[in-house]
Amino acid sequence: MFELPGGRIGLVIGDVVGHGLAAAVVMGRLRSALRAYALEYEDPAEVLGKLDRKATYFEHNTMVTVAYAVIDTATARMAVSVAGHPLPVVASPGRDTVLVDAVVDPPIGFNLATSGRHTTAVDLPRGALVVLYTDGLVERRDKDLDEGVDLLRRSVTATSAETACVRVMAELVGDHAAADDIALLAVHRSPETVRGTP
């Protein structure tokens, strides 16, 4: 999560194929590149397109899934682009918790910069909670992926980010050893008006 010009907030989560030091180094380089592109381009799809081109030419035989979102604090709207990554979850007060209805484009590393990626806009009403995560949270060898995603959706409610993370980790991981890396990012919009914000 990082601040962007114009009162915007960038949210990014990704997962590089592979493990160990080599994968960590690639992820670090791509994270730095994404932040640089995010300063130059407002559209998340364009940012991921540039990142895809960079990865294709400089990170050979690398495949990375990424969900990149930008929240405009002035309009309370989130623009999100997804590259092969699990869809974000949004919980809003008085509504069902849903997966963002976004196009899932191919992962980074396929050189699709010229063929286009997609951005989806989502309104975030007061009290809304956005959750981004890696597949290690929802994938289990002995269960269908849809079961894990549905359990996550049912576990997320429009509450504080800390409360949401504790509940999600308790219900989806508990005291079981994780078979894969897990990353979880939750952002909560205040249910009350704060001076200077909509």
Solvent accessible surface area in square Angstrom, and as a share of the most:
residue,aa,sasa,rsa
1,M,113,0.50
2,F,24,0.10
3,E,155,0.70
4,L,12,0.06
5,P,78,0.49
6,G,71,0.68
7,G,44,0.42
8,R,30,0.11
9,I,36,0.18
10,G,0,0.00
11,L,0,0.00
12,V,36,0.21
13,I,13,0.07
14,G,23,0.23
15,D,38,0.20
16,V,19,0.11
17,V,92,0.53
18,G,41,0.39
19,H,141,0.63
20,G,53,0.51
21,L,145,0.72
22,A,76,0.59
23,A,11,0.09
24,A,61,0.47
25,V,64,0.37
26,V,20,0.11
27,M,53,0.24
28,G,26,0.25
29,R,117,0.43
30,L,4,0.02
31,R,143,0.52
32,S,72,0.46
33,A,15,0.12
34,L,3,0.02
35,R,103,0.38
36,A,55,0.42
37,Y,53,0.20
38,A,0,0.00
39,L,109,0.54
40,E,133,0.60
41,Y,67,0.26
42,E,123,0.55
43,D,62,0.32
44,P,2,0.01
45,A,8,0.06
46,E,76,0.34
47,V,0,0.00
48,L,0,0.00
49,G,7,0.07
50,K,69,0.29
51,L,2,0.01
52,D,0,0.00
53,R,137,0.50
54,K,39,0.17
55,A,0,0.00
56,T,37,0.21
57,Y,117,0.45
58,F,149,0.62
59,E,10,0.05
60,H,133,0.59
61,N,163,0.84
62,T,23,0.13
63,M,72,0.32
64,V,1,0.01
65,T,23,0.13
66,V,6,0.03
67,A,1,0.00
68,Y,1,0.00
69,A,0,0.00
70,V,8,0.05
71,I,14,0.07
72,D,42,0.22
73,T,51,0.30
74,A,71,0.55
75,T,80,0.46
76,A,14,0.11
77,R,102,0.37
78,M,1,0.00
79,A,27,0.21
80,V,0,0.00
81,S,1,0.01
82,V,0,0.00
83,A,0,0.00
84,G,25,0.25
85,H,6,0.03
86,P,33,0.21
87,L,38,0.19
88,P,1,0.01
89,V,0,0.00
90,V,9,0.05
91,A,2,0.02
92,S,10,0.06
93,P,70,0.44
94,G,91,0.88
95,R,157,0.57
96,D,119,0.61
97,T,18,0.11
98,V,76,0.44
99,L,59,0.29
100,V,5,0.03
101,D,137,0.71
102,A,17,0.13
103,V,74,0.43
104,V,74,0.43
105,D,9,0.05
106,P,57,0.36
107,P,24,0.15
108,I,0,0.00
109,G,25,0.24
110,F,106,0.44
111,N,62,0.32
112,L,46,0.23
113,A,32,0.24
114,T,137,0.80
115,S,83,0.54
116,G,41,0.40
117,R,25,0.09
118,H,92,0.41
119,T,55,0.32
120,T,31,0.18
121,A,56,0.43
122,V,29,0.17
123,D,84,0.43
124,L,7,0.04
125,P,37,0.23
126,R,81,0.30
127,G,3,0.02
128,A,2,0.01
129,L,0,0.00
130,V,2,0.01
131,V,1,0.01
132,L,1,0.01
133,Y,2,0.01
134,T,6,0.04
135,D,38,0.20
136,G,3,0.03
137,L,1,0.00
138,V,4,0.02
139,E,78,0.35
140,R,78,0.28
141,R,226,0.82
142,D,124,0.64
143,K,115,0.49
144,D,82,0.42
145,L,86,0.43
146,D,102,0.53
147,E,95,0.43
148,G,10,0.09
149,V,25,0.14
150,D,52,0.27
151,L,53,0.27
152,L,0,0.00
153,R,76,0.28
154,R,135,0.49
155,S,1,0.00
156,V,1,0.01
157,T,56,0.33
158,A,36,0.28
159,T,39,0.22
160,S,47,0.31
161,A,28,0.22
162,E,142,0.64
163,T,73,0.43
164,A,2,0.02
165,C,37,0.22
166,V,108,0.62
167,R,96,0.35
168,V,1,0.00
169,M,70,0.31
170,A,63,0.49
171,E,78,0.35
172,L,16,0.08
173,V,19,0.11
174,G,45,0.43
175,D,137,0.71
176,H,140,0.62
177,A,104,0.80
178,A,55,0.43
179,A,82,0.64
180,D,51,0.26
181,D,100,0.52
182,I,45,0.23
183,A,43,0.33
184,L,40,0.20
185,L,38,0.19
186,A,15,0.12
187,V,22,0.13
188,H,57,0.26
189,R,57,0.21
190,S,45,0.29
191,P,80,0.51
192,E,125,0.56
193,T,97,0.56
194,V,81,0.47
195,R,233,0.85
196,G,81,0.78
197,T,66,0.38
198,P,63,0.39
